[in-house]
Amino acid sequence: MIKRKNTYQSKNSLRLKGYDYSAEGVYFITILTKNRICHFGEVVNKKMNLSDAGKIVEMEWRKTEEIRKEVVLGNWIVMPEHFHALIAFKSKEEQDRNLTSVKAHGHALLQGKKSIAYKNTFGPQSRNLSALVRSFKATCTSKIRSQVNPNFAWHRSFHDRIVRNQKELINIENYIISNPARYVQQFSNT
């Protein structure tokens, strides 16, 4: 919060105003480390080699689908100073049926849909994209600080993109897969 003229204002949100981030759909997220410090490993010969901190991030992300039955994980990658992932929130009906047949790829939920419509209703704040990322970051931070580096920190927020159609999804999947091959280290290891 920023104090201005005896009132408090929130910092500008990175989320799309009025959008229900617990709604069925596919989201592309990017989470950065604070000051883009390379805590998670290094890219060698166009392949990502995870550090102990990177292995914690990988392990905790894999647990996401077990912990949160409302989501399906798509492609994702841990990079030296950031993390990319596709994550799909199931429809309320699919959550109720607890379907497991949508595990193929992150794009399974988009098949047969031309685009994802925006919705302006809000659901419980414990089962939306921000709550998921907040929980993931908190768990990783706690484990990395206790096991690897007591000074580890994430950037204060995260970036997201609502995936609107199949073509966009395929482009993002390819971007994630090819990230190590395109990576050029620009940031510090300390």
C-alpha positions in Angstrom: 0.0 0.0 0.0 1.2 3.5 -0.8 0.1 6.4 1.5 -1.0 9.4 -0.4 -2.7 12.4 1.2 -3.9 10.5 4.3 -5.5 7.7 2.1 -4.1 4.4 1.1 -4.0 3.2 -2.5 -3.0 -0.2 -3.8 -0.2 -0.5 -6.2 -1.4 -1.1 -9.8 -2.5 -4.7 -10.2 -1.0 -6.7 -13.0 -4.2 -8.7 -13.3 -6.9 -8.0 -15.8 -9.5 -5.8 -14.1 -12.8 -7.6 -13.6 -11.6 -11.0 -14.7 -12.4 -14.1 -12.6 -9.0 -15.9 -12.4 -10.6 -19.0 -10.9 -12.6 -19.4 -14.2 -12.1 -22.3 -16.5 -9.2 -21.5 -18.8 -5.5 -21.7 -19.5 -3.1 -19.2 -18.1 0.6 -18.6 -19.0 2.5 -17.4 -15.9 6.1 -16.1 -15.4 7.6 -15.7 -12.0 10.9 -13.9 -11.5 13.4 -14.0 -8.7 14.1 -10.8 -6.9 16.6 -8.7 -8.8 16.7 -11.6 -11.4 19.4 -13.4 -9.4 20.2 -16.8 -10.9 19.2 -19.0 -8.0 17.8 -22.0 -10.0 20.8 -23.2 -12.0 22.4 -22.5 -15.3 21.9 -23.2 -19.0 24.7 -25.3 -20.4 24.8 -26.4 -24.0 21.2 -25.2 -24.4 19.9 -27.4 -21.5 18.8 -26.3 -18.1 20.9 -27.7 -15.2 19.0 -27.2 -12.0 20.6 -26.1 -8.7 19.3 -27.4 -5.4 17.0 -24.3 -5.3 15.8 -25.1 -8.9 15.1 -28.7 -7.9 12.9 -27.4 -5.0 10.9 -25.2 -7.5 10.5 -28.2 -9.8 9.4 -30.5 -7.0 6.9 -28.0 -5.6 5.4 -27.3 -9.0 4.9 -31.0 -9.7 2.9 -31.2 -6.4 0.5 -28.4 -7.6 -1.8 -30.8 -9.5 -2.0 -33.2 -6.5 -2.7 -30.4 -4.0 -5.2 -28.5 -6.2 -7.7 -30.8 -8.0 -9.1 -27.8 -9.9 -6.0 -27.4 -12.1 -4.1 -29.3 -14.8 -0.5 -28.5 -15.4 0.7 -27.8 -19.0 4.2 -27.2 -20.2 6.6 -25.5 -17.7 10.3 -24.8 -17.2 12.5 -23.6 -14.4 15.1 -21.2 -15.8 18.1 -19.7 -13.9 16.2 -16.6 -12.6 12.6 -17.3 -13.6 9.9 -19.8 -14.0 7.4 -20.2 -16.9 4.3 -22.4 -16.8 1.0 -23.1 -18.4 -1.8 -24.0 -16.0 -5.4 -24.8 -16.8 -8.3 -24.3 -14.4 -11.0 -26.9 -14.9 -14.6 -26.0 -15.3 -16.7 -26.3 -12.1 -18.4 -29.4 -13.6 -15.0 -31.1 -14.2 -13.8 -30.2 -10.7 -17.0 -31.8 -9.3 -16.4 -35.0 -11.4 -12.6 -34.8 -10.6 -11.7 -35.8 -14.2 -8.3 -37.2 -14.8 -8.7 -37.7 -18.5 -7.5 -34.1 -19.3 -3.9 -34.8 -18.3 -2.5 -35.1 -21.8 -1.2 -31.6 -22.4 -2.0 -28.2 -21.1 -4.1 -27.6 -24.2 -6.5 -30.5 -23.5 -9.0 -28.1 -22.0 -9.0 -25.9 -25.1 -9.9 -28.6 -27.6 -13.1 -27.7 -29.4 -13.2 -24.1 -28.2 -12.6 -21.2 -30.5 -11.7 -18.8 -27.6 -12.1 -18.3 -23.9 -14.6 -15.6 -23.1 -14.0 -13.2 -20.3 -16.1 -13.5 -17.2 -16.7 -10.8 -14.7 -17.8 -12.8 -11.7 -15.6 -13.6 -8.8 -15.1 -16.9 -7.0 -13.5 -17.8 -3.8 -10.1 -16.1 -3.4 -8.5 -19.3 -2.2 -8.9 -21.1 -5.5 -7.8 -18.7 -8.1 -4.5 -18.1 -10.0 -3.1 -15.5 -7.5 -3.8 -17.7 -4.5 -2.1 -20.6 -6.3 1.0 -18.6 -7.2 1.1 -17.1 -3.7 1.0 -20.5 -2.1 3.6 -21.9 -4.5 6.0 -19.0 -4.0 5.6 -19.2 -0.2 6.3 -22.9 -0.1 9.4 -22.6 -2.3 10.7 -19.6 -0.4 10.4 -21.5 2.9 12.2 -24.6 1.7 14.9 -22.8 -0.3 15.7 -20.5 2.7 15.9 -23.4 5.1 17.7 -25.8 2.8 19.8 -23.8 0.4 20.0 -20.0 0.7 18.6 -17.9 3.6 18.6 -14.8 1.4 16.4 -16.2 -1.4 13.5 -14.0 -2.5 11.0 -13.8 -5.4 10.0 -10.7 -7.3 6.9 -9.2 -5.6 4.3 -10.4 -8.1 4.0 -12.5 -11.3 3.1 -12.0 -14.9 0.2 -13.7 -16.5 -1.5 -14.1 -19.8 -4.9 -15.5 -20.4 -4.5 -17.9 -23.3 -7.2 -17.0 -25.8 -7.1 -19.7 -28.4 -5.3 -22.9 -29.6 -2.8 -21.1 -31.9 -1.7 -18.9 -29.0 -1.4 -21.9 -26.8 0.8 -23.8 -29.3 3.1 -20.7 -29.6 3.4 -20.5 -25.8 4.1 -24.2 -25.5 6.9 -23.9 -28.1 8.3 -20.8 -26.4 8.5 -22.7 -23.1 10.1 -25.8 -24.7 12.7 -23.8 -26.6 13.5 -21.4 -23.7 16.8 -23.0 -22.7 18.0 -23.1 -26.3 17.3 -19.3 -26.7 18.5 -18.3 -23.2 21.4 -15.8 -22.9 22.4 -15.2 -19.3 22.1 -11.4 -18.6 21.8 -11.6 -14.9 23.9 -12.3 -11.8 24.5 -15.5 -10.0 24.8 -13.7 -6.7 
